[in-house]
Amino acid sequence: MLDDTDRRILRQMQADPMMAAPDLAHLIGMSTARLTRRIERLRDQNILRGPRAVINWRALGYAVEVSLRITLDKTQSRAFDDFIAAARDIREVIEIQTFLGRVDVRLSVVARDMAHYQAIYRDQILALPHIADIEALMQVARIKADESLPL
């Protein structure tokens, strides 16, 4: 389990993931070598999954984000597998989630504008296998998108 030092390390890494190891070690109050060993242990335990790039889609010209709630035809034994495999191939699908309940799958789709979204929807989304029902939710604003944990 995590001790207080591990929590301090993770809090600082969440706050500033680009901080250099010597600076982080100084801030935490330990040697760089000791910090590096702790970070490696956190990676080995699959607690820390490593650095990642967070891309601002809007800065790249993607102005539209739509959440699609999809109910699959569950009379088909391969409905989930076939649907997810095909959805993975759509470049503009940036997230796929599965659920228990009335809605089976949620897709997050980004597009440059509404015309681009309509083309993606008509040509690719509606061609996905085993769809029984689909509901589109247009994102108006992202209020909170923080993956930081309260450590």
C-alpha positions in Angstrom: 0.0 0.0 0.0 1.0 3.6 -0.3 2.8 5.4 2.5 2.9 9.2 3.1 6.0 9.6 0.9 4.4 7.7 -2.0 1.4 10.0 -1.7 3.5 13.1 -1.7 5.3 11.9 -4.8 2.1 11.1 -6.6 0.5 14.4 -5.6 3.5 16.3 -7.0 3.5 14.3 -10.2 -0.2 14.9 -10.7 0.3 18.7 -10.1 3.4 19.0 -12.4 4.0 15.8 -14.5 6.9 17.5 -16.3 8.9 18.3 -13.2 12.5 16.9 -13.5 13.4 14.1 -11.1 16.1 16.2 -9.2 13.6 19.0 -8.6 10.9 16.6 -7.5 13.4 14.9 -5.1 14.4 18.2 -3.6 10.7 19.2 -3.2 9.9 15.9 -1.5 13.1 16.0 0.6 14.9 12.9 -0.6 17.8 12.0 -2.9 17.2 11.6 -6.6 18.3 8.0 -6.4 15.8 7.2 -3.7 13.0 9.0 -5.5 13.8 7.1 -8.7 13.6 3.7 -6.8 10.2 4.7 -5.4 8.9 5.7 -8.8 10.1 2.4 -10.3 8.4 0.5 -7.5 5.2 2.5 -8.1 5.5 1.5 -11.8 6.2 -2.1 -11.0 3.0 -2.2 -8.9 1.1 -0.7 -11.8 0.1 2.3 -9.6 2.0 4.7 -11.8 1.4 4.0 -15.5 3.8 6.5 -16.9 3.8 9.9 -18.6 1.2 10.6 -21.3 0.5 13.4 -23.7 -2.8 15.2 -23.2 -3.8 16.7 -26.5 -6.0 19.8 -26.8 -8.3 18.6 -29.6 -9.8 22.1 -30.0 -6.4 23.6 -30.7 -6.1 21.1 -33.6 -9.4 22.2 -35.1 -11.8 19.7 -33.6 -14.6 22.0 -32.4 -17.3 19.4 -31.9 -17.5 16.6 -29.3 -20.5 14.2 -29.2 -21.2 11.5 -26.8 -23.1 8.6 -28.3 -25.0 6.2 -26.0 -25.5 3.0 -27.8 -27.7 0.0 -27.0 -26.7 -3.2 -28.8 -28.8 -6.1 -30.2 -27.8 -8.5 -27.5 -29.6 -11.4 -29.3 -26.3 -11.6 -31.2 -23.7 -13.5 -29.2 -20.8 -11.5 -30.6 -22.5 -8.1 -30.5 -20.1 -6.5 -28.0 -16.9 -7.9 -29.6 -17.9 -7.1 -33.1 -19.1 -3.6 -32.3 -16.0 -2.6 -30.2 -13.6 -4.0 -32.8 -15.3 -1.9 -35.5 -15.6 1.2 -33.3 -11.8 1.1 -32.5 -11.1 1.6 -36.2 -12.9 5.0 -36.4 -10.1 7.6 -35.9 -12.5 10.2 -34.5 -13.7 7.9 -31.7 -11.5 9.0 -28.9 -13.1 7.0 -26.1 -15.1 3.8 -25.8 -16.8 2.8 -22.5 -19.0 -0.2 -21.8 -21.8 -0.3 -19.2 -24.3 -2.6 -17.5 -27.9 -1.5 -18.0 -30.0 -0.1 -20.8 -27.0 1.6 -22.5 -24.3 -0.8 -23.4 -21.6 1.4 -24.9 -20.7 5.1 -24.9 -18.5 6.5 -27.7 -16.9 10.0 -27.5 -16.5 11.3 -31.0 -14.7 14.5 -32.1 -15.2 16.3 -35.3 -14.0 19.5 -37.0 -17.5 20.9 -37.4 -21.1 19.7 -37.7 -20.7 18.8 -41.3 -17.7 16.6 -40.5 -19.6 15.0 -37.6 -22.6 14.3 -39.8 -20.3 12.5 -42.3 -18.7 10.5 -39.6 -22.1 9.6 -38.2 -23.6 8.6 -41.5 -20.6 6.9 -43.1 -19.0 5.2 -40.1 -21.1 5.2 -36.9 -24.3 4.0 -38.5 -22.3 1.2 -40.3 -21.2 -0.3 -36.9 -22.6 -3.7 -36.3 -25.4 -4.8 -34.0 -26.8 -1.3 -33.1 -30.3 -1.5 -31.7 -30.6 2.1 -30.5 -28.4 5.2 -30.5 -28.7 8.5 -28.6 -26.5 11.5 -29.4 -25.6 14.1 -26.7 -23.8 17.2 -28.0 -21.2 18.5 -25.6 -21.8 22.2 -24.8 -19.1 22.7 -22.2 -16.6 20.6 -20.3 -16.9 21.7 -16.7 -14.4 19.3 -15.1 -12.0 16.9 -16.7 -9.5 16.2 -14.0 -8.1 12.7 -13.6 -6.1 13.6 -10.4 -6.9 11.5 -7.4 -7.3 13.0 -3.9 -4.1 11.5 -2.4 
